[in-house]
């Protein structure tokens, strides 16, 4: 079964969106969606090659990572603020990182640190995915890109490896612009063998279209309006060998897999997907809600993240993808500058960080700053909307354009549309 949403969530209209979009269950006369995808691959033109446009890889650090023990260290502050870890120099003069990230220190010229990023105090990925607080429901970045640019090479334009249904909701972009979630059973079923012919496929497609038309007539909100596009995307997903294999990291040489490390397979999968032509890939890694034992957690997690970022950014440069692919890594807020009684740091939305790479942007710098104890930005600070606006610019999408919401009202892509000028 091919599942387009991996987390079951019921809404007030009584429809389970996961069940609604589980297209592997749409069987007509014994033809499953896996059969459809197989037949599409069978009918693809021999020798068809992929073309690739601009892409974004968004790495989410759930729980809210500390800025003071990673990318915005304060070694001159009192011990109850600076903590147990020390900074090290990087290959960019004047920019320091935590000692647990030596690999990134060697490629700082290929990275940009955003300091003093202002968040809201919410354990939710919605803000970094949309640029709005959780109470303001807006389409996520990947769905917006899907809406404005569509798919390429038979691949979905938006793939979620993090599978956060609420934060990655397309809202009024429509169901056709939900992320594809490549969960295990779905990919396994893509290779099922069936005796169904291409002629029978055409018959089943016509019947499925008729059934969808009937269902749309009873849906007053128009949620069904996206099913034709969503089904079409499923029908077209596997059209080339390159597209089909993009999800499989085992296709990579062993030395490449070892460079990323076993715990960073999603970093490698993201690189394969954008190289194949996917526009937006999201992934989540680690657990960063360090109210207690913050420094023990950093000693475990930062080396792994360090390896993943180093491998991904280096790989993108070696493959000539650094101009086309932008990378951003961030969480939902920073952590308190003052260490608590449990050797932890609590929520601190007043200041956090984001790490960026690629996209043809100006790397090798730290942009923005916080005060001497890392409590607040110096100057106006940076907002998640500023980061997303910069990424939309990379994708060629004008954030001043509008699209209609569920009630037909024109809504801007972003309200705060200032880009980070030091990057572009």
N, C-alpha and C positions, 0 to 999 in steps of 0.2 A: 504494500500500500504506500502510495506517495502522499506524504503529509505536508501541507503547506503551512500549517500552524502546529507547533509542537505542544503548546500549553492550552488545556481546555479552560475556557473562561466564558461564563454566562453573563449576558447583558439583560437589561430591564425589559427588552422586547422578547425575551424567552428563547432567543436563537443562540445556540452554541456555535461561535464562529469557527472553532476548530473542526467541529463535525461538518459544518457547512462547506468548508474548504478542503476537506479531506477527499481529494478528487480520485484517489485510488478506489474509493467506495462507489464511484459512479460507473457501475457496470451495466452495460446494455447488451442483452443477448449473449452474455458470457465474455464480452470484451472488456477487460480492465484497462485503467489508464496506463498501466505498465505495458500492456500490449500496444496501445496507441503510440506511446513513446518509442517502443521498439520499431514499430512500422515506420514512424517518421524517420528514424535513423536509417532504416533500410532504404527508404526512398530518397535520402539526401543525395545531392549531386556528388559524384566521385571527385576527390581531389579538391573539394571546397576548402578554402583556407579562411582563417579568422582575421578580422580587422579589429583594431582596438582604438578606442577614444580615450578621453580623460577618465580617471577613476579616483576613488577615495577609499582608504582603509581606515575605519574608525575602531580604535581599541578602547573598550570601556573597562575601567577598574572599579568594580562594584564595592560599595561600602564607604568610599571617600578616602583616597590616599593622602597621607601626610605630605605636605610640601616642604616642611622644615627638615625632613630626614632624607630628602631625595634631590630636588632640583632648586631649592631655595634655602640653603643652609645658612645658619647664623652662628658661626664659630666664636664670635666675640660677645655673644649674649651670655647672660648668667646660665649656669648649668641646668636650672629647672626649665629653661627654654631651649637651649642648644642640644641637650640630650647626650646620648652615649656615642654617637657616630661622628666621624670626622670627614671634612671635605678633601678632595684631591683635585689637582690641576687637570685640565683637559688640553687638547691640542689647539684650543682657541684661548688666547691670552685674556686673563681676567675672568674667565668663566669656570666655575668649580661645580663639581657634582659630588654626591655621596661616595665614599670609599668602596661601597658595595657594588658600584657600577663602573668598573674599570674599562669594560669593553666600549661603553658609550663614550667614555672620556677620550678614547682614541679616535672617535669619529664625530666629535662635537662639531666639526666644520660642516657636517652633513645634517645637523640637527638645529632646531630653534626652540628655545625654552620661553614659554609665556608665563610670566610671574604676575602675581596680584590679580588673578582671575576671580571675579566675584560671582558667587552662586547664591542659591537659596537653600535653607536647611530642610532638605527633603531627601529621603532615601529613595530616589527615583531616577531612572535614566532618561526620563522624558525631557528634562531641561536640556541635556546635552544632545539629544536626538532631534529636538525641535526648536530650541531657542526660547521656549516659553515655560512658565511654571506648570506644575502638574495639573493645577486646577483649570488651566486654559488649554483645552484640547485642540491641538493643531497637528497636521500631518508631519511625520518624521522626515528627516533629511533624505533618506533613501527612497521613500515613497514620492517625495517631490521630484527627485531626479528621474525616477521611473515615469512619472506623469509627464514631465517636460521633454524627456529624451527617448523613452521607449527602450526596447531591447535590441541587442545586436548578436549576431552569430548563433541564434537559436538559444542563447543563454538568457536567464532572467537578468534584468538590469540591476536587481537588488537582492543580495543573498545575505541572510542573517545566520551567523554561526553562534550568536548569543541567545537567540530565541526568546526575546522579551516581548510578548504579545502586546502588552499595554503601552510600553514605551515606543514600540515600532508600529503603531497603528497608522494606517493610511488616512484615517478619518475621511474627510470629504474628497480626497483624491480618488477614492473608490477602491473596491475590493480587488480590482485587477492590479493594483499597485502595492499589495502586501508583499513582504519579503518572502523569497523562497527559503525554506528551512530544510537543509539537506540532512535530515535525520537518517539513521542507519537503514531501517527497513525500506524507506522510500528509494534510496539509491540501490539497494539490493534488487528491488523489483524492476529496475530499469532494464535488467538483462534477462527477464523471463522469456522463455520461448513459447510461441503459440503458432497454431496453424492458420491463423486468421489472414486473409488476403487483403491486399490494398483496396480491392473493390468493396469488400465487406467493411473496411475502415470508413470509406466514404458514406456508406449507408448508416453506420452507427453515428457518425458525426452529424448527419442530417437529423436523425432521430433525437440526439442529445440537444441539438439546437432548438427543436420544437418543444421539448420538455422544458428547457430553460425559459423559453418565451412564455409558456403557461405560468411558470413560477413567478416570473417578473410581474405579471399582472396583479398579483396579490401583495406585492411588497411596496407599501406606500413611501418608504424612505429611500427606495432606490438601491438598497444594498445588493439586490440581484442584478442590477444593471452592469455590475462589474464581472459577472460570471462568464459572459462570452469572452471578454478579454482575458480573464484568468484562465479559462479553459484553453483558449488559443495559445496562451503562453505555455501551458503544459504540453499541448500538442506539438509545439515548435521547439521545445526545450533541447531535445537531443537530436541535433541535425548534423553534427560532425563528430568525428572521432576526438578532435581536440576539445570540443565542448563537453563531451561525455566524460573524458578522463580528467577534466580540470578539477573535479572534486576529490580525486584519489591521490593522496600524497605518496602512496607507495610507488607511484610512477617516477618519483624523483630518485636520483642516484643516492646511494647510502651515505656518501660523504656530505651531501646537501642536507639530508635528514638529520645527520649527526650535528651539523652546524647549528641547526635550529634547536635541537634537543627534543626528547620525547614529550615533554610537558608543553612545548610550544608548537604542536602540530597545526593548530589553527592559524598561527602566524604564517606558516608555510602554505597552508590551504588558501589563505587569503591572497598570498602572492600568486599562486597558480590561477586563481579565479580572475584577478584583475588582468593578468597577462593574457588570459583567454578572451577577455572582453567584457567582464562584469563591471558595471559602473560603480557600485557601492557594495562594500563588504563590511559587516559589523561583527565584532567578536568581543567576548568578555573573558577576563582572566583574573584569578586570585580572589582574595577576600580581604578588604582593606578597612573594615570597621574596627579599628584597633583601640577600643576603650581600655583594654588591658594588655600588658606585655607587648607594647608597640614595637620595642626594639628587637625582641625575639622574632616577631613576625617579619620585620624588615630583613633580618639576617637570613630568613628562609625564602622570602619572596623576591627581594630585589635582585639577587644573582640570576634568578630565572628570567625575570623581565629584562635584565641587562643582556642576557644571551639572546632572547627573542628579538629585541629591538635592533641589536647589532646585526644579527643574521638577516633580518628583513630589510633594513635600510641598505646594508652592504649588497645584498642580493639584487635589490632594485637598481642600484647604481651599476653593478656588473652587467646587468641585462639591458641597460639603456632605458630603464623605465622611470627613472627619477624625475624626469620632466613631466611625464604623463600621470604619475600616481602620487597623490598626496596622502600622507599618513598623519593621523592625530591620535594621541593617547591622553585620556583624562578620566576623572571620576566625577562624582556628583558634588563634592566640595573638598576643602582642605581639612586639616586637623588643628586642634588648639595649640597655640604656641607654648602655653604652660603645660608641663607634664603633670598628670593627675597622680593620686596616691596608689594607683595600680600599675604604675609605670606605663600608662597609656596616654593617648591623646583623644580628646572628644571631638565632636563635630565643630567645624569652624568655616561657615560659608563666607565669611568676610574676605578670605584670601585662599586661593588654591593655585594650581598650576595646570598647564597643558603643554604637551610635548608635540612638536610638529616636525615633519620631514618631507622632502620631495616637492612635487607639484610645480617645479620650476621657480620656487620662491627663494627668498634670500635666507640662506642658512648660516650657521656659524655665529649665532648671537643669542643673547638673553634679552628679551623684550619685556619692559615693565619692571617694577621693583616693589618690594614691600619695605616697611619701616624696620628699625634695628632689631626688633624681636619677631618679625614676620607676622604681625597682627593685622595690618591693613595696607592696602596699596598706597604707594606714593603717587599722587596725581589722581586721575580719574579711574584708573583700573581698566580691566578688560572684562567683557561680558561673554557668556556663551554665544550670544547672538553675533558678536563681533567675529568670533572664531568661525561660526557657521557661514556668516556672510562672506568671509574670505574663501571658504571652501566652495560656496556657490559660485563665486567669481571664477575660481579654478575650473569649475564644471561648465562655465559659460551661461549660467542662469542669472537673469536680472532679478534681484530680490524685490524690486519695486513693482514687478508685475503682480497681477491678482488672478485668483481663481475663485469660483463660487463655492460657498460652504453649503451645508445641508439645506439651508433656507434660501439659497440663491444670492446671498450677500457677497460682494467682492471682498476677498481677503488677501492682504499682501503676503508674500512668501515669508518675509520677516518685517517686524515693526522697527527694530533697531538695525539699520542696514549699513552701518559704518564698518568698513573692512579694516584690518590691522595693517596700516600703511607701511610699517617697517618691514613687512613680509613681502609686499607685492611691488 
